[in-house]
């Protein structure tokens, strides 16, 4: 960790990554042949859109004291591997989608956990702890949605 970042930059990075992930899922849905997979991908699009919107809302209302806090953390990790598909896109199946969704959610959970540990300011630690907890709850909720959809 050799780079310094502001909390605002890290939140914006996460918000944009959620938005990009939603667009990625939407693109896969448009190309998929299986209707159940399309429905699952569209659920993931909503999931990512909601997460992106909630981060944007927080960025818009958060105190400058938190947003402008600097700490040593490199948020420019290579995320391109998350967007790599290891399957024929038109033939994407529910297992492929579940693996991708878990990889994205695990990335965010790990990222927020690392951010929480990298900062000394209690207010910022609390922010990242809340984001981490929120991601864990969203991951549970999404798992329930996915499994109930697969049972249909």
C-alpha positions as CSV (number, residue, x, y, z in Angstrom):
1,X,0.0,0.0,0.0
2,X,1.9,3.0,-1.2
3,X,-0.8,5.3,-2.5
4,X,-2.9,7.8,-0.6
5,X,-6.5,8.1,-1.3
6,X,-9.4,10.2,0.0
7,X,-12.5,8.5,1.3
8,X,-14.5,10.3,-1.4
9,X,-12.3,8.7,-4.1
10,X,-12.7,5.2,-2.7
11,X,-16.5,5.6,-2.4
12,X,-16.7,6.9,-5.9
13,X,-14.6,4.0,-7.1
14,X,-17.0,1.6,-5.5
15,X,-20.1,3.4,-6.8
16,X,-18.7,3.4,-10.3
17,X,-17.7,-0.3,-10.0
18,X,-21.3,-1.2,-8.9
19,X,-22.7,0.7,-11.8
20,X,-20.3,-1.0,-14.2
21,X,-21.2,-4.4,-12.8
22,X,-24.9,-3.7,-13.3
23,X,-24.2,-2.8,-17.0
24,X,-22.1,-6.0,-17.3
25,X,-25.0,-8.1,-16.0
26,X,-27.4,-6.3,-18.3
27,X,-25.2,-7.0,-21.3
28,X,-25.0,-10.7,-20.4
29,X,-28.8,-10.8,-19.9
30,X,-29.3,-9.4,-23.4
31,X,-27.1,-12.1,-24.9
32,X,-28.2,-15.1,-22.8
33,X,-30.5,-17.7,-24.4
34,X,-32.0,-19.1,-21.2
35,X,-35.0,-17.2,-19.8
36,X,-34.3,-18.2,-16.2
37,X,-30.7,-17.0,-16.5
38,X,-32.0,-13.7,-17.9
39,X,-34.3,-13.3,-15.0
40,X,-31.5,-14.0,-12.6
41,X,-29.2,-11.5,-14.4
42,X,-31.9,-8.9,-14.3
43,X,-32.2,-9.4,-10.5
44,X,-28.4,-8.8,-10.3
45,X,-28.8,-5.6,-12.4
46,X,-31.3,-4.3,-9.8
47,X,-29.0,-5.4,-7.0
48,X,-26.0,-3.5,-8.4
49,X,-28.1,-0.5,-9.3
50,X,-29.4,-0.3,-5.7
51,X,-25.9,-0.5,-4.3
52,X,-24.6,2.1,-6.7
53,X,-27.5,4.5,-5.9
54,X,-27.1,4.1,-2.1
55,X,-23.3,4.9,-2.4
56,X,-24.1,7.9,-4.6
57,X,-26.6,9.1,-2.0
58,X,-24.1,8.7,0.8
59,X,-21.4,10.6,-1.2
60,X,-23.9,13.4,-1.8
61,X,-24.8,13.8,1.9
62,X,-21.7,12.7,3.9
63,X,-19.8,15.2,5.9
64,X,-16.8,16.7,4.2
65,X,-14.7,15.7,7.3
66,X,-15.2,12.1,6.4
67,X,-15.1,12.4,2.6
68,X,-11.9,14.4,2.6
69,X,-10.0,12.1,5.0
70,X,-6.8,10.8,3.5
71,X,-5.3,7.4,4.2
72,X,-2.9,5.0,2.7
73,X,-4.7,2.6,0.5
74,X,-4.4,1.6,-3.2
75,X,-8.0,1.3,-4.5
76,X,-6.7,0.9,-8.1
77,X,-6.5,-2.9,-7.8
78,X,-7.0,-4.7,-11.1
79,X,-10.7,-5.5,-11.3
80,X,-10.7,-6.6,-14.9
81,X,-10.5,-10.3,-13.9
82,X,-14.0,-9.9,-12.3
83,X,-15.4,-9.0,-15.8
84,X,-13.7,-11.9,-17.6
85,X,-16.1,-14.5,-18.8
86,X,-14.9,-18.1,-18.9
87,X,-18.0,-19.4,-20.7
88,X,-19.9,-18.9,-24.0
89,X,-22.0,-15.8,-23.2
90,X,-25.1,-17.0,-25.0
91,X,-24.9,-20.3,-23.1
92,X,-24.4,-18.7,-19.7
93,X,-26.1,-20.8,-17.0
94,X,-27.2,-20.3,-13.4
95,X,-24.0,-21.7,-12.0
96,X,-21.9,-19.3,-14.0
97,X,-24.0,-16.4,-12.8
98,X,-23.9,-17.5,-9.2
99,X,-20.1,-17.7,-9.4
100,X,-19.8,-14.3,-10.9
101,X,-22.2,-12.7,-8.4
102,X,-20.3,-14.2,-5.5
103,X,-17.0,-13.0,-6.9
104,X,-18.2,-9.4,-7.2
105,X,-19.8,-9.4,-3.7
106,X,-16.6,-11.0,-2.2
107,X,-14.5,-8.3,-3.9
108,X,-16.6,-5.6,-2.3
109,X,-16.7,-7.3,1.1
110,X,-12.9,-7.7,1.1
111,X,-12.3,-4.1,-0.2
112,X,-14.4,-2.6,2.6
113,X,-12.8,-4.8,5.2
114,X,-9.3,-3.7,4.0
115,X,-10.3,-0.1,4.0
116,X,-11.6,-0.3,7.5
117,X,-8.3,-1.7,8.7
118,X,-6.2,0.8,6.7
119,X,-7.6,3.9,8.4
120,X,-7.1,5.4,11.8
121,X,-10.0,7.8,12.0
122,X,-12.9,6.2,14.0
123,X,-15.6,7.9,11.9
124,X,-14.1,6.5,8.7
125,X,-13.6,3.1,10.2
126,X,-17.3,3.1,11.2
127,X,-18.2,4.0,7.6
128,X,-16.3,1.1,6.1
129,X,-17.5,-1.2,8.8
130,X,-21.1,-0.2,7.9
131,X,-20.4,-0.7,4.2
132,X,-18.9,-4.1,4.9
133,X,-21.9,-5.2,7.0
134,X,-24.3,-3.8,4.4
135,X,-22.5,-5.9,1.7
136,X,-22.8,-9.0,3.9
137,X,-26.5,-8.4,4.4
138,X,-27.0,-7.7,0.6
139,X,-25.0,-10.9,-0.2
140,X,-27.3,-12.9,2.1
141,X,-30.4,-11.3,0.6
142,X,-29.2,-11.9,-2.9
143,X,-28.4,-15.6,-2.1
144,X,-32.0,-16.1,-0.9
145,X,-33.3,-14.4,-4.0
146,X,-31.1,-16.5,-6.3
147,X,-32.0,-19.8,-4.6
148,X,-35.7,-19.0,-4.5
149,X,-35.5,-18.1,-8.2
150,X,-33.7,-21.4,-9.0
151,X,-36.4,-23.4,-7.2
152,X,-39.1,-22.0,-9.5
